[in-house]
């Protein structure tokens, strides 16, 4: 996923590598909602309507962004307070974004403080533009990422034997070489966890927290990568016939690892890419824009399509704890503040927050909804 300087070039690319299993190919010129055989399919061969995509009553859109007179979804914006907190973070941490979007942030703030009624956008001079979506029918792919919490110790002991490394002076070792001790004895160990898989997934997210067992969380930020190309282990497991394509998720990878503990290292070594970390005493999860992220009020985007700092009205699909779309969407206001190597085109990675539950939902997210750019 791209490795950024912070959480941004994080491994969305990794997550992306996994979420690529849920992404779709080029859009068809025509779609018939009455004939499912003519609908676009996900890379796993599934009907995207199972994941929140809709086609009935929609027309094909060629432009990346199209102005609309109004937002068709008339639901309430459910995260007004979190969005205002996110905007405050932007203003506090990024003068460049604040200056670039000052007028836009001002009128959107006034609209939110007045209740964020989507029928009143025009009264505040806000002009919505709807995104084309992966298929031309406004269906935008939404995956998720989060900040994991790793259980670890400061020294190797008991089950805590898997090191998390700081950036070495020479970083061009493959994952297999590092696992074989290439960095041992250099004083680079930041922590020792009890799970090789957890360490790997920490790298996938690009940053996270370590619990050393003293009741305090220590934030490890992204420091760099060894220069090797990332190989998606999710794709490898599918190709090997270990996990069906339609079942692929972070949870499925974890479950495979628990069922095959003796094979985990062999699998992970097939991905030579390796991520290094650094202690960050601020404890703040920041995106590529250098702004602390608020859960479900910040997204990673393709900056060639949606520049950092852009305000979005996002129709987030409601999914249950098993990843099933529940048939509804909720409106969230979000700011594009991060990037990801696998986040391309009409695809957003939604920041879900910290810890296991956030990670659980992030790992199941591969769903669709509409997105309006507010200008």
N, C-alpha and C positions, 0 to 999 in steps of 0.2 A: 503494500500500500503506500508506497511513496515515502518515505521517511522525511519528515520535516524537521524543523529545528526544535519543535516542542512536541505537543501531542498531535500536531497536525500531520506531519509526514509519518505519522504513526502508522500503524499497520492496517490502516483501513485497507491498505493494500492487501493485507493478509485477510482481514475480514472480508475484503473485497474479493480476494481470491476465493473465499468461501461463498460470498454472496453472488459471485459471478455465476455460480451454479443456479442462481435464481433469476439472473438477468435475462433480457430478451434480445433477439437479433434485430435486424433492420425492419423498419415498419412497413406494412403493406399499404398499398395505395387505397384499398377499399376494405371495409369490414362490414360483415353482415351479422348482427346480433341474433338473427333467426337461424343462421347456419353456423354452428360452432366450428365446423371444419374450416371455415374461412377466417376464423379469428387468429390473431398472432398467438404464439406459444412461448412459454418460458424456455430456458435452455434445458430444463428437465423434462420438457414435453407437456407441461401442465397448462391448463386453461388459466390465464391470468385473472379471470373473474373469481376464481377460488381464493385469490389473494387481494381482493378489493377493487380490481379494475372494473370499469363500467363502459358500456358501449351504447346502450339504448338511448336514443334521443340525441346523440352527439354527432357532430360532423367532423370530417377529417380536416386537420389544421396543418398547413405547411410551414408557417412562420414559427420560429423558436418561441417568440412571445407575441401574443395578440391582445390588443386593448379590448376590454369588455366594459359595457356600460355598468354592469353590476356583478357582484359575486353571487353565483347561483346557489351556493350553500348558505342558507339563512340561519344556521345554528349560531349559538353563542360561542365567543372566544373563551376557552376554558382556562387560559393561563395568563391573564392580564397582568397580575402582580409579578410573576416570574419574568415575563417579557420586559417590564419596566426595570426590573433588577438587572437584566441582561444589558439593556440600553445604558444604564448607569455604569456598568462595568466597561462598556465601550468608551464612554465619555471619560472615565477615569484612567484608562490604560492606553488609549490610542488616539492621539491628537490628529493623526492623518485621516483615520476613518471619521472621526467626529467632524473635522473640517469639511471633508468631502460630502458627507450626508447630513450636515447640520440642518438645512431647511427641511429635508425629508423627515429626519428624526423629530423635529419640532412639531410638525403637523400630525404625525402619527401618534406622538405622545398626547397631544391635545385630544385626538379622537379616542384614544384608549381611556383617558381620564374622564371622558364624557360617556363611557360605557361600551365602547368598541362595537357599536351596532353596524353590521356590514351594510345595512341599507343607507347609512349616513356617510359613507366614504367621500362622496362627491362634495358634501357640505364642508369638508375639511381640506378640499383641494387634493385629495388622494386619488390617484388614477391606477386601478388594478389592471394588470396584464397577466393572462393565463398562459402557463407553459404548455408547450406542444405535447410533452410526454414521450415515452419511448416509442409509441405506436402512432402518434399523430392524433390520438383521441383523448389527450390530456391526462393519461395515466402515467404518473411519475413513480419510479421505483424508490422505495424507502427501506433502507436497511438501518442497522443500529450499531453503536459502539458505546463503550463504557469504561470506567476506571476500576480495574480489579483490585481486590485486597488479597495479598499473598501472606500466608502464615509462614514465618521464618525465624531464624535466630542469627545472631551476629557472628557466631563461630559454628563450625561443623560439629554436630552432636546428635546422637540418637538417629531419628529418621530424617533429620535436617542435614542433608548431604549434597544438595544441588545448588551450586553457586550462581548468584546473579552478579554480573561483572560490570565494573566501570570501564570506560574507554581506555584501551591500551595504547601505547605509543606506536606499536605496529599492530594494525587491526586486520590484516589480510589473512586471517585464518578461517578455514571453513568451520561450519558447525561441528562436523565430525572431529576435526582437529582440536577444537575447544573442548568438546566432550572428553577427548583423550588426554587432556591436561596441558594443552599448549599455553594457557595463561596462568597455570598454577604457580604459586610461589612469588608472584609479582605484587602482592598486596592489593589486588584489584577487586577482591570479593566485597561486595556491599552487603550481602546477606546470603544465608543458606536456607533454601526452602525444603519442604518435604515432598515436592512434586516437580518432576521434570516437565510434565505437561503444563502445570500452572505457570512455570517460568516461560515456556514457549508462548502461551496465550497472553502473558504479560507483554511479550514482544509484539504480539499481533496487535494489541491495543496501543502500544508505543509509550505507555506510561501507566502508573498505578501506585497503589499504596502497599506498604509492607507493615505487617503487625509482628513486632519482635517478641510478643508475648507479655509486654509490660503495660498493656492497656492503651498505648498511644499508637497512632498511625503515622508512618513516615512516608512522605511522597517521593517516589522515584520518577524523575523526568527522563524523557528521551535524550540520549547523548550522542548517538550515532549508530552506524551500521557497518558491517564488515566489507561491504562492496560486492557481495555475491548476489546474484539474481534470486528473488524469492520464488519458491516452488510451492504451490498451494497443496497442503497435505490433504485437505478435503477432496480436491480433485484426484489426488493419488489414491485415496481410499475408494473413491467411486470407480476409478479405472481398474483397480485391483479386485473389484467385486466385493469389497468388505462392507460397504454401506450403499444402499440404493440411492440413486440421484435424488429422488423425490423426498428422501428422509434426511438429506445432508443439512447439518447445522452444527454450531459449536457444541451443543449438547450431545449430538450424535458422536462427535469426535471424542468428547470426554468419556462417554459411555463405552466407546470402542477401546479407549485406553485402559479403563478399569477392567474390562473383560480380557484384555491382552497386555498385561503389564510387562511381560518379557519382550514385547515387540515394539514398545513405545519408542525407545531410543533409535532403533533401526528405521522406523518411520520418519522421525524428526530429522535424522541425519540426511535423508533424501532431500531435505530443504537446506541447502548450504548457507542461506542467509541467517545472520545472527545480529541481534540488537543489543546495544550497550546502554547503560543508564547512569544517572548522576543524582545525588541527593539534592532535593529542592526544599529548603527550609520554609518557603512560603506555603507549601501544601496546597497550592492552587492549580487546578487543572486548566491549562491554557491551550487554546488552539493555535493555528499557524499565524493568526493575527495578533498573538500576544495578549489576548483578552481572556480572563477567567470565564469559563463556560458555566452556564446555568442549565441543569437538566431540562430537556424538552423545550428549551428556548434558544438552542444553538444547533447549527447543522454544519456538516462538512459538504462542500459543493465543488463542482468543477468551475474554477475561476474564469475559464474561457466562456462559460455560459452565464454563471451567476457570480459576480465579483464579491469579494469579501466586504462585509458591511451592509450588504443588501438586506432589506426587510422583506420577509415572506409571510404570507398567510397560507398555512399548510393544513391540508385536509388529511389528518393522521388516521390510518385505519385502526379500528379497535380490534385487538387480538386477545385471545384467551391465553392461559398459562401453558397451553400446548401448541401455540402458534397458529391456531385456527382463526380466520377472520370471522368476526361476529356479525357482520352484515351492516355495520355502521362506521361512520367516520366522525372525528371531533376536530374542530378548528383550533389550531395553535398559531400564535405569532412567534416567529423565530428570526434569528439573524444568522447569516452565513459568516462563520468565523473560523472555519477549519477547512482542510483539504484532505484528499486521500487518493493514493495512486490508482485505486480501482473505482474511484468515484468520478465517473465520466458522463458527460452529456446530461440527460434528464434522469438523474439519480442523485439522491441525497442520503447521507448517513446522519441519522439523528442521534445526538448525544443523550444517552439515557441516564447517566449518573454514576454513582459509586456502589460497588458491592455486588453480591451474588444475584440478588433479584434483578437489578439493572442489567447484569450480564446475561441472565436467563432470557429476558425479553429481547435484549439486543441480539442474542444469538439466534432467535427464532424469527427475527424481522426480515422479511423479503416481500413486502406488500406494496400496494399501490393506492395512490390518492392524487387529488389535484393540488396544484400549487399556484398561487397568485403572487406575482411580484408587486409590491406596493410602492408607488413612486409619487 
